[in-house]
Amino acid sequence: MQLLVFGADGRVGRRLCEYAVSDGHSVTAFVRDAASAPPAVAVAEGDVTDAGSVASAVTETEAVCSALGIDRNAAVESLVGGVDNIVTAMEASGVDRLVAVAAAGILQATPSRRRLDTTEFPSKLERVAGGHWDVYERLRDSTLD
């Protein structure tokens, strides 16, 4: 299968690429700087916040993996906007299979409460988890599988 991995140069994205290649998949890493791409993959250089570069990369794939994330200093809007670009490009090109990785804060602590809503959830991670929740809602409401 031809996979496109967003966030391929990060900690999780690198591992996704490594596992996919070892399982025999053809992998393209979408990265801002080609020099940061993991080994043994094709490279699509671009910025996930640029809808055109995302759309161009998506047309050449069968499925997409998103390991996009943000650190404590990055804007949540780059994560959410990037995922919006990915969803739009996938829906426009007919690619419907997406696997996404998110922060653990969006997991359920109880049937009616997320981990990020508990008193023990670290306040310094609330912004990041909130961004991943926004992404989850967008993906849930999309037409993607």
C-alpha positions in Angstrom: 0.0 0.0 0.0 1.2 3.5 -0.8 1.1 5.5 2.5 1.6 9.2 3.1 2.8 10.1 6.6 2.4 13.7 7.9 4.7 14.5 10.9 7.1 11.9 9.6 10.1 13.6 11.1 8.8 13.6 14.6 9.2 10.9 17.3 6.0 9.1 16.5 6.1 9.8 12.7 9.5 8.3 12.4 8.4 5.1 14.1 5.3 4.9 11.9 7.5 5.2 8.8 9.9 2.6 10.1 7.1 0.1 10.9 5.3 0.7 7.6 8.5 0.2 5.5 9.3 -3.0 7.5 5.8 -4.3 6.7 6.5 -3.8 3.0 4.5 -0.6 2.4 5.7 2.2 0.1 6.0 5.3 2.3 6.2 9.0 1.5 7.2 11.2 4.3 5.6 14.7 4.3 8.1 17.0 5.9 9.0 20.7 5.9 12.7 19.9 5.3 13.7 16.9 3.2 16.9 16.5 5.2 14.8 15.6 8.3 13.0 12.7 6.6 13.4 9.2 8.0 15.5 6.7 5.9 14.1 4.4 3.3 11.1 6.6 2.3 10.1 8.9 -0.5 9.9 12.5 0.5 7.2 15.2 -0.2 8.5 18.5 1.1 6.0 21.0 2.2 4.2 22.7 5.0 0.9 21.1 6.3 -0.5 24.6 6.7 -0.2 25.1 2.9 -3.3 23.6 1.4 -1.6 23.3 -2.1 1.3 21.3 -1.0 -0.9 19.0 1.1 -3.3 18.5 -1.8 -0.4 17.7 -4.2 1.0 15.0 -1.8 -2.3 13.4 -1.1 -3.1 12.7 -4.8 -0.3 10.2 -5.0 -1.3 7.9 -2.1 -3.8 5.3 -1.1 -3.9 6.0 2.7 -2.7 8.7 5.0 -1.2 8.6 8.5 -1.1 11.7 10.7 1.4 11.9 13.5 1.1 15.7 13.6 1.5 17.3 17.0 2.5 20.4 18.7 4.9 21.2 21.5 4.2 23.6 24.3 5.3 26.6 22.3 3.6 26.0 19.0 0.3 27.4 18.0 -2.6 24.9 18.2 -4.0 26.5 15.0 -1.1 25.0 13.0 -2.2 21.5 14.1 -5.9 22.1 13.5 -5.4 24.0 10.3 -3.0 21.3 9.0 -5.6 18.6 9.7 -8.3 20.6 8.0 -6.0 20.8 4.9 -5.4 17.0 5.0 -9.2 16.3 5.3 -10.0 18.7 2.5 -7.3 17.2 0.2 -8.3 13.6 1.0 -12.0 14.2 0.4 -11.3 16.1 -2.9 -9.0 13.3 -4.2 -11.1 10.3 -3.1 -8.5 9.0 -0.6 -10.6 8.0 2.4 -8.4 5.9 4.7 -6.8 7.9 7.6 -5.0 6.8 10.7 -4.2 9.6 13.2 -2.3 9.7 16.4 -3.4 12.1 19.2 -2.4 13.2 22.7 -3.6 10.8 25.4 -5.5 13.7 27.1 -8.5 13.1 24.8 -9.0 9.5 26.0 -11.9 8.7 28.2 -11.2 8.7 32.0 -14.7 7.6 32.6 -17.6 7.0 30.2 -18.6 10.7 30.4 -15.3 12.4 31.0 -12.1 12.9 29.1 -8.7 12.6 30.8 -8.1 16.3 30.1 -11.2 17.2 32.1 -10.0 15.5 35.3 -8.4 17.4 38.1 -5.2 15.4 37.9 -4.5 16.2 34.3 -1.5 18.5 34.1 -2.5 22.0 33.3 0.6 22.6 31.2 -0.7 20.0 28.7 -4.3 21.3 28.5 -3.7 23.4 25.4 -2.0 20.6 23.5 -4.8 18.1 24.5 -7.4 20.6 23.6 -5.9 21.0 20.1 -6.0 17.2 19.6 -9.6 17.2 20.8 -10.4 19.8 18.1 -8.7 17.5 15.5 -10.6 14.5 16.8 -13.9 16.3 16.3 -13.0 17.4 12.8 -12.0 13.8 11.9 -15.1 12.4 13.4 -17.3 14.8 11.4 -15.5 14.2 8.1 -16.4 11.6 5.5 -13.1 9.8 6.0 -12.7 6.2 7.2 
